[in-house]
Amino acid sequence: MKISDQNISSSALRQNILDKANEAFTGNKKVEDFSKKINDAINSVAESQNNASKITKDYELGKETDLTKVIMQQQISNIAFQMTLNVRNKVLSSYKDIMNMPV
């Protein structure tokens, strides 16, 4: 690698870092990405619960014969819901702590 190539790559890297920093401080792109990820996570939990409900109903009707599969799907759904509930509780607790801080 030549010295001029190093200068070009380091200036390109520097510019890339500056662009990312400006985007983070001035753009709403990160907020949209975060809200989309939260929405996707909640939809995933809801889908997991719907799948658990469907497979349980199928087992009760005799369409599904694998009890292990039914129990595993119920556990996955339960763990996903508990995780979502814990994240919500932590966010609310953090919000309350911030609101109670003296200014």
C-alpha positions as CSV (number, residue, x, y, z in Angstrom):
1,M,0.0,0.0,0.0
2,K,1.4,3.4,-0.9
3,I,1.3,6.4,1.3
4,S,-1.2,8.2,-0.9
5,D,-3.5,5.1,-0.7
6,Q,-3.3,5.2,3.1
7,N,-4.2,8.9,3.1
8,I,-7.2,8.3,0.9
9,S,-8.5,5.3,2.9
10,S,-8.0,7.1,6.2
11,S,-9.8,10.3,4.9
12,A,-12.6,8.1,3.6
13,L,-12.8,6.4,6.9
14,R,-12.8,9.7,8.7
15,Q,-15.5,11.0,6.4
16,N,-17.6,7.9,7.0
17,I,-17.4,8.3,10.7
18,L,-18.3,12.0,10.5
19,D,-21.3,11.1,8.3
20,K,-22.5,8.5,10.7
21,A,-22.1,10.9,13.7
22,N,-24.1,13.7,11.8
23,E,-26.8,11.2,10.9
24,A,-27.0,10.0,14.6
25,F,-27.3,13.6,15.9
26,T,-29.5,15.2,13.3
27,G,-31.4,12.5,11.5
28,N,-34.5,10.6,12.6
29,K,-33.3,7.5,10.8
30,K,-32.1,5.8,14.0
31,V,-35.4,6.5,15.8
32,E,-37.4,5.0,13.0
33,D,-35.1,1.9,13.0
34,F,-35.5,1.5,16.7
35,S,-39.3,1.8,16.6
36,K,-39.4,-0.6,13.7
37,K,-37.4,-3.1,15.7
38,I,-39.6,-2.8,18.7
39,N,-42.7,-3.2,16.6
40,D,-41.1,-6.3,14.9
41,A,-40.3,-7.8,18.3
42,I,-43.8,-7.3,19.6
43,N,-45.3,-8.8,16.4
44,S,-42.9,-11.8,16.8
45,V,-44.2,-12.4,20.4
46,A,-47.8,-12.1,19.2
47,E,-47.1,-14.6,16.4
48,S,-45.5,-17.0,18.8
49,Q,-48.5,-16.8,21.1
50,N,-50.8,-17.4,18.1
51,N,-48.7,-20.4,17.0
52,A,-48.9,-21.9,20.5
53,S,-52.6,-21.4,20.7
54,K,-53.1,-23.0,17.2
55,I,-50.9,-26.0,17.9
56,T,-52.6,-26.6,21.3
57,K,-56.0,-26.5,19.7
58,D,-54.7,-28.9,17.0
59,Y,-53.5,-31.3,19.7
60,E,-56.8,-31.1,21.5
61,L,-58.6,-31.9,18.2
62,G,-56.3,-34.8,17.5
63,K,-54.6,-33.2,14.5
64,E,-51.3,-32.9,16.2
65,T,-49.9,-36.0,17.9
66,D,-46.5,-34.8,19.1
67,L,-47.0,-33.6,22.7
68,T,-43.4,-32.5,23.0
69,K,-43.8,-30.1,20.1
70,V,-46.9,-28.6,21.7
71,I,-45.2,-28.1,25.1
72,M,-42.1,-26.6,23.5
73,Q,-44.2,-24.1,21.5
74,Q,-46.0,-23.1,24.7
75,Q,-42.8,-22.6,26.5
76,I,-41.3,-20.5,23.7
77,S,-44.4,-18.4,23.8
78,N,-44.3,-18.0,27.6
79,I,-40.6,-17.1,27.6
80,A,-41.1,-14.5,24.9
81,F,-44.0,-12.9,26.7
82,Q,-42.1,-12.9,30.0
83,M,-39.1,-11.2,28.3
84,T,-41.4,-8.6,26.7
85,L,-43.0,-7.9,30.1
86,N,-39.6,-7.6,31.8
87,V,-38.4,-5.1,29.2
88,R,-41.5,-3.1,29.6
89,N,-41.1,-3.0,33.3
90,K,-37.5,-1.9,33.0
91,V,-38.4,0.9,30.6
92,L,-41.1,2.2,32.9
93,S,-38.8,2.0,35.9
94,S,-36.1,3.9,34.0
95,Y,-38.7,6.5,32.9
96,K,-39.8,7.0,36.5
97,D,-36.2,7.3,37.7
98,I,-35.5,10.0,35.1
99,M,-38.7,11.9,35.9
100,N,-37.8,11.9,39.6
101,M,-34.3,13.3,39.1
102,P,-33.8,16.8,40.4
103,V,-33.1,19.4,37.7
